[in-house]
Amino acid sequence: MEKSETIPSSGDRNLGPLILGLNWAIFSPSTILVCLRLITRIWITHNFGWDDATILLAQVSEDYPKSQKPN
């Protein structure tokens, strides 16, 4: 038996799971790439600059709101 989606009369749909999936699909590779860049800059070139600090700050601040519990 096929499950049919019932759309409310207001036309609103729950897009939460889709948005969460897209968020993880973008966040995961970006985190891996930032980590690889930082490893390269710190251990291979020994040159950690202000641009790397900015990238690290942006990556951490992008994750920060998701880690907070809702009230």
Secondary structure, DSSP 4 states (H G I P E B T S, - for coil): -PPPPPPPTT-----HHHHHHHHHHHHHHHHHHHHHHHHIIIIIS----HHHHHHHHHHHHHHHHHHSPP-
